[in-house]
Amino acid sequence: MNTTTEMIMQAKPYEFTFRSESTALVLIDMQRDFCAPGGFGEKLGNDITLTQSIIPQTQRILEAARAAGMTVIHTREGHVPDLSDCPPSKLNRGKKQGAGIGDEGPMGRILVRGEYGHDIVDELKPLDGETIIDKPGKGAFYNTELDDVLKQKGITHLLVGGVTTHVCVQTTIREANDRGYECLLLEDCSAAFDPKDHEDSIRMIHQQGGIFGWTAPSSEFLNAIGGGDHE
């Protein structure tokens, strides 16, 4: 594929144009703590079947992006073992709901870097050379090297998926928008524990002429790059 060719995706609120060499696929927090039984998400009382359900299609998009030679970036929310980068307010909120950050869980200490639950699910495991951004907050730009990485790679456009749509995914898109990146949310490669939160987030992003960016099903990405052999 000619990476200098401008590609077009049908999207809301209008067409999204991009070039593969200046576009990154950013997968937000596809971690066991949010997508596997016994993790932080489930211990807070959430139904994780919704976050698990996007794994197969996200895997397909990940493979297509790799085949197209695109930059791939993974993020993980978590904290250093002594929790020195975790604000007291964040610690207190989790503990009051029965699942505190740093507490022991079935997959190790919850949302602590280096623990089994903190890592990305096997189906979406990063390849050698792919960037992993460990973030202490909701947004992937806060207190991380993400902006520098994108600039060094000449990235101007982001295709974003992951969990949860209304928290870490939407926060990252808003942060990216403020920094001048053109962002598109892959609707079926992102999820929230409540379907309404997911649907509301989609509308918030593309409303008012694309106030924060674009949204589209991942099939449109496959069509644009010539990998549209899908149902």
C-alpha positions in Angstrom: 0.0 0.0 0.0 1.2 3.5 -0.9 1.4 5.2 2.5 1.3 8.7 0.9 -2.2 8.1 -0.5 -4.9 10.0 1.3 -7.6 7.7 2.5 -11.2 8.5 3.3 -13.5 7.0 5.9 -17.2 7.5 6.0 -17.8 8.9 9.4 -19.9 11.3 11.6 -20.3 14.2 11.2 -18.6 14.0 7.8 -15.8 12.2 6.0 -12.5 11.6 7.8 -9.4 11.8 5.7 -6.0 10.4 6.8 -2.7 9.0 5.6 -1.3 5.8 7.2 2.2 7.2 7.8 0.8 10.1 9.9 -1.9 8.2 11.7 -1.7 6.2 14.9 -4.0 3.5 16.2 -4.3 4.3 20.0 -5.8 1.5 22.1 -6.8 2.8 25.6 -6.4 0.6 28.6 -7.4 -2.8 27.2 -6.2 -4.3 30.5 -7.2 -7.4 32.5 -8.2 -5.1 35.3 -11.0 -3.7 33.1 -11.7 -6.7 30.8 -11.2 -9.9 32.8 -13.1 -11.5 35.7 -11.9 -10.4 39.1 -10.4 -7.2 37.9 -10.9 -3.6 39.1 -13.9 -3.1 36.8 -15.8 -6.1 38.0 -14.9 -5.6 41.6 -16.6 -2.2 41.4 -19.8 -4.0 40.4 -19.7 -3.6 36.7 -20.7 -6.0 33.9 -17.4 -6.7 32.1 -19.1 -8.6 29.3 -19.4 -5.3 27.5 -15.7 -4.5 27.6 -14.8 -8.1 26.8 -17.1 -8.0 23.7 -15.0 -5.5 21.8 -11.8 -7.6 22.0 -12.3 -9.7 18.7 -13.0 -6.7 16.5 -10.3 -4.6 18.2 -7.9 -7.5 17.5 -8.9 -7.4 13.8 -8.3 -3.7 13.6 -5.0 -4.0 15.3 -3.9 -6.6 12.8 -5.0 -4.4 9.9 -3.2 -1.4 11.2 0.0 -3.4 11.7 -0.3 -4.8 8.1 -0.7 -1.2 6.9 2.5 -0.2 8.6 0.7 2.3 10.9 2.0 3.4 14.3 0.3 1.5 17.1 0.2 2.8 20.7 -1.2 1.0 23.7 -2.0 2.6 27.0 -2.4 1.2 30.5 -3.8 3.0 33.6 -1.9 2.2 36.7 0.4 3.4 39.4 3.9 2.8 40.8 4.0 0.3 43.6 4.2 2.8 46.4 1.2 4.7 44.9 3.1 8.0 45.1 1.6 9.0 41.8 -2.0 8.3 42.8 -3.8 11.3 44.3 -5.5 10.6 47.7 -8.9 11.5 46.3 -8.6 8.7 43.7 -7.4 6.2 46.4 -10.3 7.1 48.7 -13.0 6.8 46.1 -12.0 3.3 45.1 -11.8 2.1 48.7 -15.3 3.4 49.5 -16.7 1.3 46.7 -15.0 -1.9 47.9 -12.0 -2.1 45.5 -9.1 0.2 46.4 -6.2 0.9 44.1 -3.3 -1.1 45.4 -5.5 -3.7 47.2 -4.8 -7.3 46.6 -7.1 -8.9 44.0 -7.2 -12.2 42.0 -4.7 -10.8 39.6 -2.4 -9.0 42.0 -2.6 -5.5 43.3 -5.3 -3.5 41.6 -4.1 -1.0 39.0 -0.4 -1.3 40.1 2.2 -1.4 37.4 3.9 -4.7 36.9 0.9 -6.8 38.2 -0.8 -9.3 36.1 -4.1 -7.5 36.1 -2.4 -4.2 35.0 -1.2 -5.7 31.8 -3.0 -5.8 28.4 -5.2 -8.8 27.5 -3.4 -11.6 25.6 -5.4 -11.0 22.4 -4.1 -7.5 22.0 -0.6 -8.0 23.4 1.8 -5.4 22.1 4.5 -6.4 19.6 8.1 -5.6 20.2 8.7 -2.0 19.1 5.1 -0.8 19.7 4.8 2.0 22.2 3.2 1.4 25.6 2.2 4.5 27.5 1.8 3.9 31.3 -0.5 6.7 32.5 -1.5 7.6 36.1 -4.7 9.4 35.2 -7.7 9.0 32.9 -6.3 10.9 29.9 -3.3 9.4 28.1 -1.5 12.8 27.8 -1.5 13.7 31.5 1.9 13.2 33.0 3.1 10.9 30.1 5.4 11.1 27.1 2.6 10.5 24.6 2.6 14.0 23.0 6.4 13.8 22.5 6.1 10.3 21.0 3.5 11.4 18.5 5.4 14.5 17.5 8.6 12.5 17.0 6.7 10.1 14.7 5.1 12.8 12.7 1.6 11.7 13.8 -1.3 14.2 13.2 -4.3 11.8 13.2 -5.5 9.3 15.8 -7.8 6.4 15.5 -8.9 5.6 19.1 -10.5 2.6 20.7 -10.5 1.0 24.1 -12.2 1.3 27.5 -14.1 2.9 28.9 -15.6 5.2 26.2 -16.9 7.8 28.6 -13.9 8.0 30.9 -10.4 7.3 29.6 -11.2 7.1 25.9 -13.2 10.3 25.8 -10.7 12.1 28.1 -7.9 11.2 25.8 -9.7 12.4 22.7 -10.5 15.7 24.4 -6.9 16.1 25.4 -5.7 15.3 21.9 -8.2 17.7 20.4 -6.7 20.5 22.5 -3.3 19.6 21.2 -4.3 19.8 17.6 -4.7 16.1 16.7 -7.5 15.0 14.4 -9.2 12.1 16.2 -11.7 9.4 15.2 -13.4 7.1 17.7 -13.8 3.5 16.5 -17.3 3.0 17.8 -17.3 -0.8 18.0 -13.7 -1.0 19.3 -14.6 1.0 22.4 -17.0 0.2 25.2 -18.4 1.3 28.6 -19.9 -0.7 31.4 -23.2 1.0 30.7 -24.3 1.1 27.0 -25.9 4.5 27.5 -22.6 6.0 28.6 -21.0 4.6 25.4 -23.8 5.9 23.1 -23.7 9.3 24.8 -20.0 9.6 24.4 -20.2 8.9 20.7 -22.7 11.8 20.3 -20.6 14.1 22.4 -17.6 13.6 20.2 -19.1 14.2 16.8 -21.8 16.7 17.7 -21.7 20.4 16.7 -19.8 19.6 13.5 -17.2 17.4 15.2 -16.5 19.4 18.3 -13.9 16.8 19.5 -13.6 14.7 16.4 -15.2 12.0 14.3 -16.8 8.6 15.0 -17.3 5.6 12.8 -17.6 1.8 12.9 -14.4 0.0 12.4 -15.7 -1.5 9.1 -15.1 2.0 7.6 -11.5 1.9 8.5 -11.2 -1.6 6.9 -12.9 -0.2 3.7 -10.6 2.8 3.6 -7.3 0.8 3.8 -8.6 -2.0 1.5 -9.1 -4.6 4.1 -12.9 -4.5 3.9 -13.5 -8.3 3.7 -15.9 -8.2 6.7 -19.5 -9.0 7.5 
